[in-house]
Amino acid sequence: MNNAFLQTMKTQLEAELARLTGELQSLAKHDPAHSEEFEPTFPDHGDSEDENAAEVAQFTSNISLEEELVKALRDVESALALIEKGEYGICKYCQQSIDERRLQARPTSSSCIQCKKTFTQEV
């Protein structure tokens, strides 16, 4: 894998990291007991019954969204760590190179297409 491609992927991953962090900060805060974790914030729309119902509905939705954003954030952080170690683009199962087209489509991929298909039983 050439340096220009790695730099392009690193730039994309850093941009995604910034985007995910911004989205997470808009609906959650860092858990002080666990600095790596987030805690959804409870919205405050008012005191009426309708407003309270809307708060609960939004909070429930935010919990699911927060979990997905944290998972995506961890994937991006893992990919960036692999770039720093010089191991980006290597399948974690078969140790072969991951096709650059797969990495362009999904920069956080940690497995080649064949191993992913085997892993998800698509073969």
N, C-alpha and C positions, 0 to 999 in steps of 0.2 A: 504494500500500500504506500503510495507516494505522499510526501510531506504536504503538497498542495491540497490533496484530498483530505488528509487528516486535519489540516487547518480549517478547511471549509466546514467539516463536520463539527469541529470544536466550536467554531463561531455560531453555527446553528444551535448546538446544544446549549451554549451559554445564553443565547437569546431565549431559548425555551425555558431555561432555568429562571431567568429574570421574569418572564411572563407568568410562569407557574407560581413563583414566589409572590408576585403582585396580586394574583387572584386569591391565593391563600390568605394573604394579609387583609384582604377585603372582607373575608368571612370567618376568619379564625385568628387566634393569637397563639404565640408560643406558650406551651405549658411550662410554667416556671419549675415544676418538679422534674420535668424531662425536657431538656433544651432541644432535643431533636424532634419532639412531637408538637402537634398543634392541638388546640382546643377550640371548637366552634364557639363563636360568640352568640348570645341570645339577642335577637333583634328587639327593639322597643318601639312599637308603633303607637302606643297609647294605652289607655286603661279600659276602654269599652270592651264588651264581650266580643264583638266582631274583630276588633284590633288584636285582642288576646288570641283568638283563634288563628288569625293571620300570622301572628308571631310564632305560634307552635308549628304551623304548617311550614313556614319559611325555615325555622330551625331544623325541622326534620329533613327537609330538602337539603339544607346546608351540610348536615352531617354526612349524607351520602356523597355530596359533591366534594367535601373536604377529604374524605377517604380516597376518592379517585385522584384528586389533585396531589395528595401526599404520595400515593403510589407512583404517579407519573414523575413527581419531583425526585423520588428515590431512584427511579430508573435513569433519569438524566444525570444525577449525581454519580451513579455507578458507571455510566458510559464515560463521563469526564474523567473519573478516576482511572479507568482502563486506558484512556488516551495518555494520561500522565505516566502510567506504568509501561507504556509501549505495548499493551496487549489488546488494544481496540481492534475490532474486526476479526477476532479469533473466536470460533465457536467454542462455547464452554463445554460441549459434549464430545465433539470429535477432534477438537483442536485444529481444524482446518480453517482456511480463510473464509470469511463471510463475503459473498458477492457485494461489490460496491453498490450495485443497483438496489439491493435489499437495504443497505445502510442508508442510501439516499432516501428511500421510501420510509424507512423506520430507523432513525439514527440510534435509537436505544436498543436495537436488536443485539442479543447476546448469543444467538444460535443461527446456524445456517438454515436454509429452507428445508433441506432433507431431514436434518435432526428435528426441526420444529414439526414437520409433518409426522415423523415417527413418534415424537413425544405426544402429539395430539391425536395420534392414531388415524391419520388421514392417508396413510399408505395402503 
